[in-house]
Amino acid sequence: MKKIYTLLIISLFTIFFVGCKSKETTSIYENELDEKIIEDQESKDENEEADESIDLVKSISKTVDEILGEYKDNVSIYFKNLNTNEEYILNGDTYYIAASTTKVPLCMMILDDVNNGSKTMNDLLYFIEADREGGSGSLYYLDEVPNLTIGEAIYLSIVDSDNIAKNMLSRVASTSVTDYMRYVTDDYNIPYGNYTTAKQFGELLRILYENPDNNPYYSTLIDYMTETNYHDRLDKYLDYGIVAHKIGNYYRYYHDVGIIYGADPYILVVLTKDIGELSDEPFEDGEEDERFVLDWGDEACELIAKISKEIYTLVDKSKK
């Protein structure tokens, strides 16, 4: 009987000891499991954040699709991060009438001549009546248009988008803007007649930014592009001082092209056509392409502004 009591006590002690140990082991295991789950979640969050910051192009593509909606075929975009070389391109090879964006390559060409010594910034340009042109700029409204230096004409053609100043510069240019664009971009498919694609203009702006020939006057041109009087597109929702850009308008075409100094500097070219309701009849001489948008570009300009704002935000986010 005593033996039975002894065995019973040993059994109870064993059950108690094993039970306590099992409970303690389970508790340790659960703690380790909880820590592992937390670590896995933190790692997942970090990976998601890394993927989001790395895949800038995919983020831009998704955002642009949401903004453009039904207008995706009416817009061309070229984006290039000048530090990382990431690119986003939409309809990059579609030709548009370049309108006043052409004043950027015109001024680059003149400044190349200044840099090589064939011209100076103080050379005088004499106004002739054939230079007179309205559309944009202030010289048109003067009874007597003054003669300008090359430096003054470049300033007015970029800051004020003055067409008379542009025409005065064109008369002393060494070649046509098309030939210049062909030469500097090494793209000899560019047609004559003031046409451009988003990719072609993006390449021109890359050359302006990188300045391979160390032309000291290129920085002056970039400064003038920052000082522009037009702020309804690329820089509408940004600090004006970080956006060096040039707009262009022509009937149903509304563009903006520029270099934005964000978290990384980047090129952004946005060309548009037929954003909004078109007029029923040609504006002037019966050519179909001279119909105009009835809101005079308001919707197109706002669309460009939204794209610019969102891309700026995504570039900034990609650096954090």
Sine and cosine of phi, psi and omega as CSV:
sin_phi,cos_phi,sin_psi,cos_psi,sin_omega,cos_omega
0.00,0.00,-0.66,0.75,0.03,-1.00
-0.89,0.46,-0.59,0.80,0.02,-1.00
-0.90,0.43,-0.65,0.76,0.00,-1.00
-0.89,0.45,-0.70,0.72,0.04,-1.00
-0.87,0.50,-0.63,0.78,-0.01,-1.00
-0.90,0.44,-0.72,0.69,0.01,-1.00
-0.89,0.46,-0.64,0.77,-0.01,-1.00
-0.89,0.45,-0.68,0.73,0.00,-1.00
-0.89,0.45,-0.68,0.73,0.01,-1.00
-0.89,0.47,-0.67,0.74,0.00,-1.00
-0.89,0.46,-0.72,0.70,0.00,-1.00
-0.90,0.44,-0.64,0.76,0.01,-1.00
-0.90,0.44,-0.66,0.75,0.00,-1.00
-0.90,0.44,-0.71,0.70,0.01,-1.00
-0.88,0.48,-0.68,0.74,-0.01,-1.00
-0.90,0.43,-0.70,0.72,-0.04,-1.00
-0.91,0.41,-0.73,0.68,-0.01,-1.00
-0.90,0.44,-0.66,0.75,0.01,-1.00
-0.87,0.49,-0.70,0.72,0.01,-1.00
-0.90,0.44,-0.66,0.75,-0.01,-1.00
-0.91,0.41,-0.66,0.76,0.01,-1.00
-0.90,0.45,-0.66,0.75,0.01,-1.00
-0.90,0.44,-0.66,0.75,-0.01,-1.00
-0.91,0.41,-0.67,0.74,0.00,-1.00
-0.90,0.44,-0.68,0.74,0.02,-1.00
-0.88,0.47,-0.66,0.76,0.00,-1.00
-0.89,0.46,-0.69,0.73,0.03,-1.00
-0.89,0.45,-0.68,0.73,-0.01,-1.00
-0.88,0.47,-0.69,0.72,-0.01,-1.00
-0.89,0.45,-0.64,0.77,0.04,-1.00
-0.88,0.47,-0.69,0.73,0.02,-1.00
-0.90,0.44,-0.64,0.77,0.01,-1.00
-0.90,0.43,-0.69,0.72,0.03,-1.00
-0.87,0.50,-0.69,0.72,0.00,-1.00
-0.89,0.45,-0.63,0.78,0.00,-1.00
-0.91,0.42,-0.66,0.75,0.02,-1.00
-0.88,0.47,-0.70,0.72,0.01,-1.00
-0.89,0.46,-0.70,0.71,0.02,-1.00
-0.88,0.48,-0.69,0.72,0.00,-1.00
-0.89,0.46,-0.65,0.76,-0.01,-1.00
-0.92,0.39,-0.67,0.74,0.03,-1.00
-0.89,0.46,-0.65,0.76,0.02,-1.00
-0.90,0.43,-0.64,0.77,0.02,-1.00
-0.90,0.44,-0.69,0.73,0.01,-1.00
-0.89,0.46,-0.67,0.74,0.01,-1.00
-0.89,0.45,-0.66,0.75,0.01,-1.00
-0.91,0.41,-0.63,0.78,0.03,-1.00
-0.90,0.43,-0.67,0.74,0.03,-1.00
-0.90,0.44,-0.64,0.77,0.01,-1.00
-0.91,0.42,-0.70,0.71,0.00,-1.00
-0.88,0.48,-0.65,0.76,-0.04,-1.00
-0.91,0.41,-0.64,0.77,-0.04,-1.00
-0.97,0.24,-0.54,0.84,-0.04,-1.00
-0.97,0.25,-0.66,0.75,-0.13,-0.99
-1.00,0.05,0.89,0.46,-0.02,-1.00
-0.90,0.45,-0.67,0.74,-0.07,-1.00
-0.90,0.44,-0.67,0.74,0.02,-1.00
-0.90,0.44,-0.63,0.78,0.02,-1.00
-0.90,0.43,-0.67,0.74,0.03,-1.00
-0.90,0.44,-0.69,0.72,-0.01,-1.00
-0.86,0.51,-0.71,0.71,0.00,-1.00
-0.90,0.44,-0.69,0.72,-0.02,-1.00
-0.91,0.41,-0.69,0.72,0.00,-1.00
-0.88,0.47,-0.68,0.74,0.03,-1.00
-0.85,0.53,-0.67,0.74,-0.01,-1.00
-0.91,0.40,-0.63,0.78,-0.03,-1.00
-0.96,0.28,-0.67,0.74,-0.12,-0.99
-0.97,0.24,-0.63,0.78,-0.02,-1.00
0.82,0.57,-0.85,-0.53,-0.06,-1.00
-0.95,0.32,-0.18,0.98,-0.06,-1.00
-1.00,-0.08,0.23,0.97,-0.10,-0.99
-0.86,0.50,-0.51,0.86,0.01,-1.00
-1.00,0.09,-0.10,1.00,-0.04,-1.00
-0.98,-0.20,0.08,1.00,-0.11,-0.99
-0.73,-0.69,0.65,-0.76,0.14,-0.99
-0.87,-0.48,0.68,-0.74,-0.04,-1.00
-0.72,-0.69,0.68,-0.73,0.18,-0.98
-0.78,-0.63,0.84,-0.55,0.06,-1.00
-0.84,-0.55,0.70,-0.72,0.09,-1.00
-0.59,-0.81,0.85,-0.53,0.12,-0.99
-0.97,0.22,0.88,-0.48,-0.13,-0.99
-0.98,0.21,-0.16,0.99,0.10,-0.99
-1.00,-0.09,-0.65,0.76,-0.09,-1.00
-0.97,-0.24,-0.22,0.98,-0.05,-1.00
0.93,0.37,0.22,0.98,0.11,-0.99
-0.90,0.43,0.65,-0.76,-0.03,-1.00
-0.78,-0.62,0.61,-0.79,0.23,-0.97
-0.80,-0.60,0.77,-0.64,-0.04,-1.00
-0.74,-0.68,0.76,-0.65,0.11,-0.99
-0.81,-0.58,0.85,-0.53,0.00,-1.00
0.77,0.64,0.67,0.74,-0.17,-0.99
-0.91,0.42,-0.36,0.93,-0.05,-1.00
-0.97,-0.25,0.18,0.98,0.03,-1.00
-0.99,0.15,0.76,-0.65,-0.02,-1.00
-1.00,0.08,0.62,-0.79,0.06,-1.00
-0.75,-0.67,0.43,-0.90,0.21,-0.98
-0.92,0.39,0.82,-0.57,-0.16,-0.99
-0.95,0.30,-0.41,0.91,-0.04,-1.00
0.80,0.59,-0.61,-0.79,-0.13,-0.99
-0.96,0.27,-0.10,1.00,0.10,-0.99
-0.88,0.47,-0.39,0.92,-0.01,-1.00
-0.90,0.44,-0.27,0.96,0.02,-1.00
-0.92,0.39,-0.38,0.92,0.04,-1.00
-0.93,0.37,-0.81,0.58,0.05,-1.00
-0.89,0.45,-0.54,0.84,0.05,-1.00
-0.86,0.51,-0.74,0.68,-0.02,-1.00
-0.93,0.36,-0.58,0.82,0.08,-1.00
-0.87,0.49,-0.67,0.74,0.00,-1.00
-0.89,0.46,-0.71,0.70,0.02,-1.00
-0.89,0.46,-0.67,0.74,-0.01,-1.00
-0.93,0.36,-0.47,0.88,0.14,-0.99
-0.90,0.45,-0.65,0.76,0.03,-1.00
-0.92,0.40,-0.62,0.79,0.05,-1.00
-0.90,0.44,-0.66,0.75,-0.02,-1.00
-0.91,0.41,-0.58,0.81,-0.01,-1.00
-1.00,0.06,0.00,1.00,0.13,-0.99
1.00,-0.04,-0.01,1.00,-0.01,-1.00
-0.98,0.17,-0.25,0.97,0.08,-1.00
-0.63,-0.78,0.24,-0.97,0.14,-0.99
-0.77,-0.64,0.31,-0.95,0.01,-1.00
-0.92,0.39,-0.34,0.94,-0.03,-1.00
-0.99,-0.12,0.02,1.00,0.07,-1.00
-0.85,0.52,0.67,-0.74,-0.07,-1.00
-1.00,-0.03,0.72,-0.70,0.07,-1.00
-0.96,-0.30,0.82,-0.57,-0.05,-1.00
-1.00,-0.08,0.80,-0.60,0.01,-1.00
-0.94,0.34,0.69,-0.72,0.18,-0.98
-0.81,-0.59,0.39,-0.92,-0.12,-0.99
-0.88,0.48,-0.45,0.89,0.02,-1.00
-0.91,0.41,-0.29,0.96,0.03,-1.00
-0.97,0.24,-0.30,0.95,-0.11,-0.99
-0.91,0.42,0.79,-0.61,0.02,-1.00
-0.39,-0.92,0.73,-0.69,0.05,-1.00
-1.00,0.05,-0.44,-0.90,0.04,-1.00
0.98,-0.18,-0.86,0.51,0.06,-1.00
-0.44,-0.90,0.42,-0.91,-0.02,-1.00
0.97,-0.24,0.22,-0.98,-0.08,-1.00
-0.96,-0.27,-0.33,0.95,-0.06,-1.00
-0.89,0.46,-0.51,0.86,-0.04,-1.00
-0.85,0.52,-0.49,0.87,-0.09,-1.00
-1.00,0.02,0.01,1.00,0.04,-1.00
-1.00,0.04,0.65,-0.76,0.06,-1.00
-0.91,0.42,-0.64,0.76,0.05,-1.00
-0.83,-0.56,0.91,-0.41,0.00,-1.00
-0.99,0.17,0.81,-0.59,-0.05,-1.00
-0.98,0.22,0.35,-0.94,0.20,-0.98
-0.94,0.35,0.50,-0.87,-0.07,-1.00
-0.79,-0.62,0.49,-0.87,0.21,-0.98
-0.98,0.20,0.29,-0.96,0.05,-1.00
-0.85,0.52,-0.66,0.75,0.02,-1.00
-0.87,0.49,-0.67,0.74,0.02,-1.00
-0.92,0.39,-0.65,0.76,-0.02,-1.00
-0.92,0.40,-0.63,0.78,0.05,-1.00
-0.90,0.44,-0.71,0.71,0.02,-1.00
-0.84,0.54,-0.76,0.64,-0.05,-1.00
-0.92,0.39,-0.59,0.81,-0.04,-1.00
-0.94,0.34,-0.47,0.88,0.00,-1.00
-1.00,-0.07,-0.78,0.62,-0.08,-1.00
-0.94,0.33,-0.69,0.73,-0.06,-1.00
-0.97,-0.24,-0.05,1.00,-0.07,-1.00
0.79,0.61,0.66,0.75,-0.11,-0.99
-0.97,0.26,0.84,-0.54,-0.05,-1.00
-0.96,0.27,-0.52,0.86,0.04,-1.00
-0.93,0.38,-0.70,0.71,0.05,-1.00
-0.87,0.50,-0.65,0.76,0.05,-1.00
-0.87,0.49,-0.68,0.73,-0.02,-1.00
-0.92,0.39,-0.59,0.81,0.04,-1.00
-0.91,0.41,-0.61,0.79,0.07,-1.00
-0.93,0.36,-0.64,0.77,-0.03,-1.00
-0.87,0.49,-0.53,0.85,-0.03,-1.00
-0.93,0.37,-0.38,0.93,0.00,-1.00
-0.94,-0.33,0.11,0.99,0.01,-1.00
-0.93,0.36,0.52,-0.85,-0.06,-1.00
-0.97,0.25,-0.36,0.93,0.04,-1.00
-0.38,-0.93,-0.04,-1.00,0.02,-1.00
-0.97,0.22,0.39,-0.92,0.03,-1.00
-0.88,0.48,-0.62,0.78,0.01,-1.00
-0.88,0.47,-0.72,0.69,0.02,-1.00
-0.89,0.45,-0.61,0.79,0.04,-1.00
-0.90,0.43,-0.71,0.70,0.03,-1.00
-0.87,0.49,-0.67,0.74,0.02,-1.00
-0.87,0.49,-0.68,0.73,-0.07,-1.00
-0.93,0.36,-0.78,0.63,-0.12,-0.99
-0.96,0.28,-0.50,0.87,0.00,-1.00
-1.00,-0.05,-0.14,0.99,-0.04,-1.00
0.85,0.52,0.58,0.81,0.03,-1.00
-0.84,-0.54,0.99,-0.16,-0.08,-1.00
-1.00,-0.02,0.23,0.97,0.10,-1.00
-1.00,-0.02,-0.11,0.99,-0.02,-1.00
-0.90,0.43,0.84,-0.54,-0.03,-1.00
-0.98,0.20,0.42,-0.91,0.10,-1.00
-0.96,0.29,0.45,-0.89,0.05,-1.00
0.92,-0.38,0.41,0.91,0.09,-1.00
0.91,0.41,0.77,0.63,0.05,-1.00
-0.91,-0.41,0.46,-0.89,0.07,-1.00
-0.42,-0.91,0.32,-0.95,0.17,-0.99
-0.91,-0.42,0.24,-0.97,0.01,-1.00
-0.90,0.44,-0.65,0.76,-0.01,-1.00
-0.91,0.41,-0.67,0.74,0.00,-1.00
-0.88,0.47,-0.70,0.71,-0.01,-1.00
-0.94,0.34,-0.54,0.84,0.08,-1.00
-0.88,0.47,-0.64,0.77,0.04,-1.00
-0.91,0.41,-0.63,0.78,0.06,-1.00
-0.87,0.49,-0.70,0.71,0.00,-1.00
-0.92,0.39,-0.54,0.84,0.08,-1.00
-0.88,0.47,-0.68,0.73,0.02,-1.00
-0.90,0.43,-0.67,0.74,0.04,-1.00
-0.86,0.50,-0.68,0.73,-0.04,-1.00
-0.94,0.33,-0.74,0.67,-0.08,-1.00
-0.98,0.22,-0.44,0.90,0.12,-0.99
0.77,0.63,0.89,0.45,-0.11,-0.99
-0.88,0.47,-0.43,0.90,0.00,-1.00
-0.99,-0.11,0.15,0.99,0.03,-1.00
0.81,0.59,0.71,0.71,0.05,-1.00
-0.96,0.27,0.92,-0.38,-0.07,-1.00
-0.91,0.41,-0.29,0.96,-0.04,-1.00
-1.00,0.09,-0.22,0.98,0.04,-1.00
-0.89,0.45,-0.59,0.80,0.01,-1.00
-0.91,0.42,-0.53,0.85,0.07,-1.00
-0.91,0.42,-0.67,0.74,0.03,-1.00
-0.89,0.46,-0.69,0.72,0.03,-1.00
-0.88,0.47,-0.65,0.76,0.06,-1.00
-0.87,0.49,-0.69,0.72,0.02,-1.00
-0.89,0.46,-0.61,0.79,0.03,-1.00
-0.91,0.42,-0.47,0.88,0.06,-1.00
-0.97,0.23,-0.47,0.88,-0.06,-1.00
-1.00,0.00,0.13,0.99,-0.06,-1.00
-0.78,0.63,0.47,-0.88,0.04,-1.00
-1.00,0.10,-0.01,1.00,-0.11,-0.99
-0.94,-0.33,0.85,-0.52,-0.11,-0.99
-0.71,-0.71,0.59,0.81,-0.05,-1.00
-0.96,-0.29,0.16,0.99,-0.06,-1.00
-0.73,-0.68,-0.97,-0.26,-0.13,-0.99
-0.83,0.56,-0.58,0.81,-0.08,-1.00
-0.96,-0.26,0.20,0.98,-0.08,-1.00
-0.84,0.53,-0.68,0.73,-0.05,-1.00
-0.95,-0.30,0.26,0.97,-0.01,-1.00
-0.85,-0.52,0.17,-0.98,0.12,-0.99
-0.92,0.38,0.86,-0.50,-0.05,-1.00
-0.80,0.60,-0.57,0.82,-0.12,-0.99
-0.94,0.35,-0.22,0.98,-0.01,-1.00
-0.97,-0.25,0.08,1.00,-0.06,-1.00
-0.87,-0.49,0.94,-0.33,0.08,-1.00
-0.99,-0.15,0.94,-0.34,-0.17,-0.99
-0.53,-0.85,0.21,-0.98,0.04,-1.00
-0.62,-0.78,0.81,-0.58,0.02,-1.00
-1.00,0.05,0.22,-0.98,0.13,-0.99
-0.47,-0.88,0.72,-0.70,0.04,-1.00
-0.78,-0.62,0.66,-0.75,0.14,-0.99
-0.36,-0.93,0.99,-0.17,0.01,-1.00
0.80,0.60,-1.00,-0.07,-0.07,-1.00
-0.98,-0.20,0.09,1.00,-0.01,-1.00
-0.95,-0.30,0.74,-0.67,0.09,-1.00
-0.66,-0.75,0.85,-0.52,-0.12,-0.99
-0.77,-0.64,0.27,-0.96,0.27,-0.96
-0.45,-0.90,0.68,-0.74,-0.06,-1.00
-0.71,-0.71,0.69,-0.73,-0.03,-1.00
-0.16,-0.99,0.05,-1.00,0.10,-0.99
-0.91,-0.42,0.82,-0.58,-0.03,-1.00
-0.92,-0.39,0.79,-0.61,-0.03,-1.00
-1.00,-0.09,0.97,0.24,0.00,-1.00
-1.00,-0.06,-0.48,-0.88,0.04,-1.00
-0.84,0.55,-0.62,0.78,0.31,-0.95
-0.87,-0.50,0.62,-0.78,0.10,-0.99
-0.93,0.36,0.61,-0.79,0.00,-1.00
-0.52,-0.86,0.39,-0.92,0.08,-1.00
-1.00,-0.09,0.67,-0.74,0.10,-1.00
-0.67,-0.74,0.88,-0.48,0.06,-1.00
-0.89,-0.46,0.83,-0.56,0.05,-1.00
-0.79,-0.62,0.91,-0.41,0.02,-1.00
-0.92,-0.38,0.71,-0.71,-0.04,-1.00
-0.74,-0.68,0.43,-0.90,0.08,-1.00
-0.54,-0.84,0.71,-0.71,0.11,-0.99
0.87,0.50,0.71,0.71,0.11,-0.99
-1.00,-0.03,0.97,-0.25,-0.06,-1.00
0.93,-0.37,-0.06,-1.00,-0.07,-1.00
-0.98,0.18,0.72,-0.69,-0.02,-1.00
-1.00,-0.05,0.44,-0.90,0.10,-1.00
-0.91,0.42,0.42,-0.91,-0.02,-1.00
-0.97,0.23,-0.54,0.84,-0.09,-1.00
-0.88,-0.48,0.44,-0.90,0.10,-1.00
-0.84,0.54,0.53,-0.85,-0.08,-1.00
-0.95,0.30,-0.62,0.78,-0.09,-1.00
-0.79,-0.61,-0.99,0.13,-0.24,-0.97
-0.97,-0.23,0.37,0.93,0.12,-0.99
1.00,-0.03,-0.04,1.00,0.03,-1.00
-0.98,0.22,0.76,-0.65,-0.07,-1.00
-0.84,0.55,-0.58,0.81,-0.09,-1.00
-0.96,0.27,-0.07,1.00,0.04,-1.00
-0.98,-0.21,0.31,0.95,0.27,-0.96
-0.92,0.39,0.30,-0.96,-0.05,-1.00
-0.73,-0.68,0.34,-0.94,0.06,-1.00
-0.99,0.14,0.69,-0.72,-0.17,-0.99
-0.92,0.39,-0.41,0.91,0.00,-1.00
-1.00,-0.04,0.17,0.99,0.02,-1.00
0.81,0.58,0.61,0.79,0.16,-0.99
1.00,0.00,0.06,1.00,-0.06,-1.00
-0.85,0.53,-0.73,0.68,-0.03,-1.00
-0.92,0.38,-0.66,0.75,0.01,-1.00
-0.89,0.46,-0.70,0.71,-0.02,-1.00
-0.91,0.42,-0.64,0.77,0.02,-1.00
-0.92,0.40,-0.61,0.79,0.05,-1.00
-0.88,0.48,-0.71,0.70,0.04,-1.00
-0.88,0.48,-0.67,0.74,-0.01,-1.00
-0.89,0.46,-0.67,0.74,0.00,-1.00
-0.91,0.41,-0.68,0.73,0.03,-1.00
-0.87,0.50,-0.71,0.70,-0.01,-1.00
-0.88,0.47,-0.71,0.71,-0.02,-1.00
-0.88,0.48,-0.72,0.70,-0.06,-1.00
-0.93,0.36,-0.62,0.78,0.02,-1.00
-0.92,0.40,-0.64,0.77,0.06,-1.00
-0.85,0.52,-0.70,0.72,0.01,-1.00
-0.89,0.45,-0.67,0.74,-0.01,-1.00
-0.93,0.38,-0.63,0.78,0.05,-1.00
-0.90,0.44,-0.68,0.73,0.02,-1.00
-0.89,0.46,-0.68,0.73,-0.01,-1.00
-0.91,0.42,-0.56,0.83,-0.03,-1.00
-0.92,0.38,-0.31,0.95,-0.02,-1.00
-1.00,-0.05,-0.09,1.00,-0.07,-1.00
-0.98,-0.18,0.00,0.00,0.00,0.00
